[in-house]
Amino acid sequence: MSNRDTLFSTPVHKLGDWTFDERVAEVFPDMIQRSVPGYSNIISMIGMLAERFVQPNTQVYDLGCSLGAATLSVRRSVQVDGCKIIAVDNSPAMVERCRRHIDAFRASTPVEVIEADIRDIDIENASLVILNFTLQFLAPADRLLLLERIYQGMKPGGALVLSEKFSFEDAEVGELLFNMHHDFKRANGYSELEISQKRSMLENVMLTDSVETHKARLRQAGFQHSELWFQCFNFGSLVALKAGAA
Ligand SMILES: C[S@@+](CC[C@H](N)C(=O)[O-])C[C@H]1O[C@@H](n2cnc3c(N)ncnc32)[C@H](O)[C@@H]1O
């Protein structure tokens, strides 16, 4: 059982910007489960996407892997010769726990957990790349370059899974889905204080885009095809394809 997230249940005197530190890593499974609608569906369906897209003798990248939930889902679903999973995160607290987590389960597909900024790593020979709620933490100016590097490092027939919190071009719909997310967190036991303290910490570090902006950026990066394959309120996941035979 993971520890319950009570980090912001009492008033915090000076709310700084959000970081993925030791305290967050410790409660992360509970936090993401109670904060991101559809998270466990997305994790298990990443396994289904992996079954379809992972090719022999290629690499899978889990960028911003946190504790390795998507990596474990891929590893459970894939038995492909010569495949390796590379999981990357720049939070030492996450990486340390992720390594322990991965080592706790046995499987034939090797996993390398790397502590690094995802903007600095080489991406090569990839058949599947996962950005599960990570791109939103990159400065908007850096997002296209990362997607271009992913596209360049991807094999024809490969796929990118891009899960994000979305903003909406239609203000009415945006407000409805924002409020439904608020209800979701309340229903999961978060108080108004917890919700508002967390929101103000995330304000400067998590800048969301609309689905249309994501699709346009993916196209600009080279991906010939992209579509939303999952959505729950203002959270969802896109799949982007690199054309060509696998
Ligand atoms: C919301 S969490 C991702 C959740 C995770 N992918 C999952 O499926 O459970 C975002 C993660 O991205 C990492 N991150 C943010 N910016 C990063 C960067 N520039 N390089 C590497 N990791 C980054 C954070 O440390 C954090 O662990």
The ligand as an ORCA input file, in Angstrom:
! r2SCAN-3c Opt
* xyz 0 1
  C       3.379     13.745    -13.341
  S       4.895     12.970    -13.205
  C       4.828     11.686    -14.449
  C       4.095     10.456    -14.050
  C       4.638      9.165    -14.635
  N       4.997      9.289    -16.022
  C       3.639      8.047    -14.464
  O       3.124      7.566    -15.460
  O       3.379      7.664    -13.314
  C       6.064     13.999    -13.997
  C       7.481     13.488    -13.857
  O       8.294     14.129    -14.813
  C       9.538     14.422    -14.231
  N      10.129     15.525    -14.995
  C       9.644     16.786    -15.138
  N      10.461     17.497    -15.941
  C      11.474     16.659    -16.309
  C      12.630     16.821    -17.129
  N      12.900     17.973    -17.741
  N      13.456     15.756    -17.278
  C      13.201     14.581    -16.659
  N      12.112     14.370    -15.876
  C      11.263     15.407    -15.706
  C       9.231     14.730    -12.786
  O      10.351     14.571    -11.945
  C       8.103     13.759    -12.487
  O       8.590     12.569    -11.917
*
